[in-house]
């Protein structure tokens, strides 16, 4: 086997692979012998079919499979041995198979185009000028959080007349085109939370109702999406797509959430028995928890903004032509060149950011190590048991469960990304020493969405 690399552009090259008969013949002969052992043909005992017949029937297919296997191995070995940082996978060129005669096999030659990741040097210094933005937890935000807590731990009680935040239990009854109850139509007991209705007119029509009252409603306006509506009406998701009827809603019960008073019972429910003894300490502890929660969001926003700034600064070049061809040829569903062009800008932006991140991880040694992955998985297992108030298993059992998690490629990837993200965050804070500034929550949300 022989492979040579020919530069075809700044970030593209062609890899030419040559296979001689001595490279593929042993594998082909072995595969044919295995075929013979399991072959059954009329007139021959099992395993006794002449090899010449086997070769005539499946020889070409076996040859193609063996050559493809060897070419794949050769390409991968060459890329790994020469530490080539390729983007996507090698793509066969248009003239890759010209001159290859599968009927009279001799020397085979294949050519593959590869796109290369650009070489660049990332320097981190304080002059990058990216602030770390924090949420200002003011009294208004704190009061809202505590009000939510009082409702979360409140009691659901019967009410006489519905108000804007109440819950209605009743029957959804399908109507016909004339507004009469449809014979054989849908009828199902459902719950409507007025607080979460987006349509103001619908909420208003359901306010001021008592048990036994009836009101006509658009089912799509008292539900949040097709799945929710299917559950509300007791029908399938597919049936929802064809639903055009109006419905009569007949009120059976009016329920109201009565908030828990701000006092010792609430303090104990939120933080545990005796952990907080007065409202001042309760507000301070709630604020501390909110700031810690928002801080994680601030970290993610800061990480994103640093990578964006580095992307602007370094202007990472990509083999655009190759990547567009690779996207089109490897897409799960057929795409046109126009569709590739339309989505390429966003794809290229994400790829540049990923290359920058990978370069930083490599330069500063921030990759997740085996022991870190193992420790994270074991903590995850222990936390799962703690969440349900159960004691953690013995060390051997935790290790076994952690091993099962790490053997799943998707879960391993998520754990690796979490560890690396934390390391990047810590490294950026230490190297860049960002200034911190606090802004209102709504401004923070808008910034995160930008």
N, C-alpha and C positions, 0 to 999 in steps of 0.2 A: 504494500500500500504506500502511496506517495501523495502528499498534499502540499500545495504551494499557495502563497498569498500574493495577490496582485492589488496594489492600491489603485482605486478608481476615482477617488475624490478625497476631500478633507476628512470626512468621517464615514467613508464607504470603502469596501474592498470586495474582491472576488476570491473565494476559496475554491481551488480546482483540485478535485480528488481523482486519483487514478488507481484502479484496481486491476491487478494482473490475475490470470487464471489460477496461479498458485495461492492467491489470497482467498478466493471464494470457493474453489473446488472442494477442499476438505469438508466445509460446512454443507455444501450441496449434497455430496455423496453420503454424509452422515444422515441428513434429513431424508434422502431417498430410501436408505436402509430402514429407517424408522417407519416410513410409509409402507414399505414392503412387509414389515412384521405385522401390521394391522390390516393389510389389504385383503379383501375377499372378492374374488371374481369367479364366475361360472367356469367349471373345468379345472380349477386349481384348489388345492387344499389351503386353508388359512395360513398365511405367512410364507407360502411357497410360490407366489406369483413371480415370474421372472423379472429381474431388475430392469431389463430392457423395456418391458411393457410399462412398468411403473414410470420409467423415465419418459416414455412417449406420452403417457397420460398426464402426468403432473410435473414433469421436469422443468418446464419453462416457469411455472408458477413458483416452484421451489427456488429456482435460480433468482427470480425477481425478489423474493422475500429475503434471501440470504444477502444479496447485493445491497438492498435497502438497509438491512440491519448493519452491515459492515460500514456503509457510508455514514449512517447516523453515528455509530461509535467513533469512527475516524474524525468526524467533525467535532464531536463533543470533546474527545481527547485532545485534539489540536487547540481548541479554544481554551480548555482548562490548563494544558501544559504551557501555553504561551501567555496565559493571564490576559486574554482578550476580554475587554468589557463590551459585550455586544448588547444591542437593544433589540428586543423581539427575538425572533429566531431566524436562522439563515433561510433565504428564499431561493429556490432553483431559478436560474436564469432561463431565458427563452430558448437559448441554444444549448441547454444543459445536456440533452439526450441525443443531439445530432451525432451520427457516427457510431452509436452504440447498437450492435446487432444482437438481439436476444435469441435469434434462431441459430446463429453461428457465433457463440460467445467467444470473445478473446479478451483484449484489454478494454475496460470500461472507463470513460471519463465523464465526470459530472462537475458542474460549476454552480456555485451558490453565492448569492449576493448577501453581504452582511452590513449592518449599520453599527457604527461604533459609538460608544459613549464618549463625550468630549473630556479632555484632560483640563483640569482647572485647579487652582489653589485657593482655598477659602481661608481668609484671615478674619478673626474675630477681635474687635477692639471697641473701646468705649465710644468711639466717634460714630458708631453706626446710628446712634440717636433714636432708638425706639423706646418710648415710654411704656411702663407697665401700668395698665389702667385697672383701677379697683372700683367696686361699687360703693357708693356712699350710703351706708345704712342709717338713714335719718329717722326721726321719730315717726313720720308718716308711714314709712315702709315697715318699721317695727310694729306699729299699731295694726297695720293690715295683716302682718304675719300672726300676731297674737289673736286677732279676730278670727282668722282661719282656724287657728288651734281650738278656740272655744267652740266653733261649729263642728270641727272634726271629732271632738270628744263630747259633743252635745247629745241630746236625746230626741228621738223622733216621736212626735206626739200627734194626736188627732186634732184637726182644726175644723171650724165650721165653714169658713169662707176662704177660698184660695187667694193667696197673695203672690207677689212677683218672684219669691224665692222658694215657694212651696213645691211639693211633689203630689201629682195626681195619679191615683190608681183607678183604672176603669177599663171599659171594653171599646176596642176599635172595631167598628162595624162598617163593612163596605157598602157604598151606595151606588145605585145605577145612574144613568145619564139624566133621569128626571129628578134625582135627589131622594129617591125612595130606597129603603133597605133592599139590597140586591138578594134575590132568592138564590140560595146556595153559595152566596158570596163569603168573603173572608170575615171571620169574627174571632178576636183573640184578646185576652186580658193583657193590658200593657201598662207601663209606668212612664209618665212624662215629667221630667224635672224642668220646671219653668225657668229656673235660674240660668240654665245653659242653652235656652232657645235663642237662636241668632235673629230670627224674624220678629221685630217688635210688634207687628200687627197680630201675629199668632199668639205671642205671649199675652197681649192685651185681651184677646178673645178668651183666653183660658184663665184670666184673673177675675175674681169675684164669683166663682162658681161654688155650688154646694153639692153634696151627695145627691145623685139622681138627676142633676142637670145634664143637658145634652148640647153639644156644639159641633158644627161641621168643620173639619180640619183637612188640610193638605198633608198627607202622611210624610211627604218629603221634608216638610218644614217643622215636624216634631221629632225628627230623628237626625242623627249625625252620620250620614253615609249609608251606602247600600247594605252593608253587613248589619249595622244597627237596626235599620228598617226591617230587614228580613227577620231578625230576632223579635222585634216588636210585633210583627204581624203573624209570626209562626209560619213563614213561607221560605222558599229557597232563594238564594242570591239571584239565580237566573230569572225567577218569577218577578223579582223586583224590577228588572229591566223593562218588563212589559206592563208595569202597573201604571194606570192612568186615572183610576177612580179617585173620587173624594171619599172621605170616611166620616162617619158619625162617631164622636167620642162621648160615651156615656159615663159620667163620673160615678165611681163607687165609693172612694174614700179621698179625703184631703189630708195630707201629712205635712207636718211642719217641723223643721229642725230647730229645737230650742237650744241656743248656745249654753255651754257651761260657764258659770261665773268665774271671773278671774279670782282665784283663791287657792287655798292649800290643796284641794282636790285636783285642780288643774295642774298645779306645780308637780304633784306626785305622779299624775298620769303621764306628763311629758318627760320628766327627768328622773323619776324613781322616788320611792318613799324617803322623805326627809332630806333630799338632795338640795332643795331650795325652800327657804322658810318665809320669804316676804316678796312683795311685788318688785321691789327695786332689784333684788338679786335675780329674780325670774327674768326681768327685762334684760338685764346684763348678760345672762346666760343665753337667752334666745338670740340676742344681738351677736354674741360671740359665735354661735352656731351658724347664723346667716352669713357672717363675714367669712367663716371657714369655707362654707359652701360656695360663695361667690368667688373666693380666692382660686378655687379649682378652675372656674370659668375664666378667671383672669389669666391663669397660667396658659390655658389653651389658646386664648386670644393673643397673648404675648408671643407664644411659640409661632403661631401663624404669621404675625406681623414681622417677626425677625426673619423668617424664611422668605417672606415677600420682599423685604428690604434687601436681603442678600441676592435674591433673584434679579432685582432691578440693578444692583451694583455689578453683578458679574456677567449678565447677558450671555447665559449659557447657550452655545450653538448646538443645533440638532441636525441629524441627517433627514431633513423633512421629506424629501422625495421618497427615500426608502421607507420611512415610517408610514407614509400615506399608502404606499403599495402594500406594506405588511398588514395594516389595518383592514384594507379591502380584501386581501386574500385569506386572512385568518378569521374574519368576522363570523360569528355563529350564524347570523342571518345575512343574506346577500345585501350589499350596500353599493350604491353608485359612487363614482368619483365625486359627484356634486355633494352627496351626503357626507362623504369623508371630509371634503374641504370645509363644509359647514361646521362640523364638530371638531376639526383638528386644532383650532386655536386653544380651546379649553383643555383638550388632551395634552397638548404640548406644554401648556402652563403647568399642569399637574406633574408632568414628567420632569420638567426642569427643577421644580421644587423638590421632587423626590431625589433627583441626582445630587442636588445641593445637600440635602439632608444626609444621604448616604455618604457623601464625601466628608462631611463633618463627623459622622459616626466613625468612619474609618480612621480619619486623621487623629482624633482625640480618644480613640479606644472606648467608644461608648456602646458597643454591641452588647446585647444581653448574653451573659455567660451561662453555662449549663447549670451551675449551682444556684444562680439567681432564678432561672426558670423553675427549677425544682422547688426552691423555697417559696416562690410565689404560688405555685400550684398547691403546695401543702397548706399555706395560709388560707387559700381559697376554700379548700375542703373543710378546714377547721371553722372558718367563718360561716359556711353553709349550715353546719350543725348548730353553731351558736345562735344563728338567726331563728332557729326553731326551738331554742331553749334546751338543746340536747348537749351532753358532754361530748367532747371530741374523742374519736376512737384512739386505740393504741397507736404508737408510732409506726409499727409495721403496716397496719391497715391504712393509715393516712398515706404512707409512702406508696402503697399499692394503688390507692384511688388517684393519687397525684400522677402516677405513671400512666394510668389509663387516660387521664386528661391530656397529658403531654403527647400521647400516641396519636391523638386526633389532630390532623394538620391544621384545621381551621382554628381550634382552640389554642394550639401552640402559637399560631401566628398572632392571635389577639393578645396573648400573654406577652409575647416578645415585643409587640408594638407598644404595649402599656409600659413595660420596663424601659424601653429605649426612649419613649416620650418623656418619662420622668427624668432620665439621665440628661437628655437634651435640655430640659427646663432648668435643672440644677446647674448645668454647665453654662448656659446662656446667662443666668443670673450672676454667676460668679465672674465670668469673663467680661460681660458687658456693663455690669453694675447699673442697671436701668433706674431712671428716676420714676417714682411712683406718683400718680395723681388720681384723685377720687372724683367720680362723676355720678350723676343720678342714674337710677336703674334704666329708665327708658332710653337715655342717651347711650348707655352701655349696650343695650339690646340692639339699637340701631347700628352701633359700631361693629358689633359681632356679626350682623347680617350683611355688612358691606363687603 
